[in-house]
Amino acid sequence: MDRLEYFKNLLEKSPNNPMLNYSLALEYYKLGNYQKTVEYMTAYLSLKEDEGAGYRVLAQCYEELGEYQKAIEALQEGIQKATKHNHPSMVEEFKTWIERLQHLQSF
């Protein structure tokens, strides 16, 4: 059984387990299935307060899907969480990323 099937089976038994949603999101991300990654990362973020890394993955997916505004919104949320959890380098990374996305949106 591959990792994707493993996590899907576990999640069927425990659908509100945040870490299983996170793990499944990362497996889909590795496969380049950004829609499924968004689905499971969003579920994870609704179940558990994240310190910022989950928002990075979510923003990467939205960017890959060409949904720049949604990527910006994910990064803005990530900035709030990263600030709360004292991750200043992540805050700066996200701010720079937002500027780049805003530039892309203007084209």
Stockholm file with secondary structure:
# STOCKHOLM 1.0

chainA/1-107         MDRLEYFKNLLEKSPNNPMLNYSLALEYYKLGNYQKTVEYMTAYLSLKEDEGAGYRVLAQCYEELGEYQKAIEALQEGIQKATKHNHPSMVEEFKTWIERLQHLQSF
#=GR chainA/1-107 SS CCHHHHHHHHHHHCTTCHHHHHHHHHHHHHTTCHHHHHHHHHHHHHHSCCCSHHHHHHHHHHHHTTCHHHHHHHHHHHHHHHHHTTCHHHHHHHHHHHHHHHHHHTC
#=GC SS_cons         CCHHHHHHHHHHHCTTCHHHHHHHHHHHHHTTCHHHHHHHHHHHHHHSCCCSHHHHHHHHHHHHTTCHHHHHHHHHHHHHHHHHTTCHHHHHHHHHHHHHHHHHHTC
//
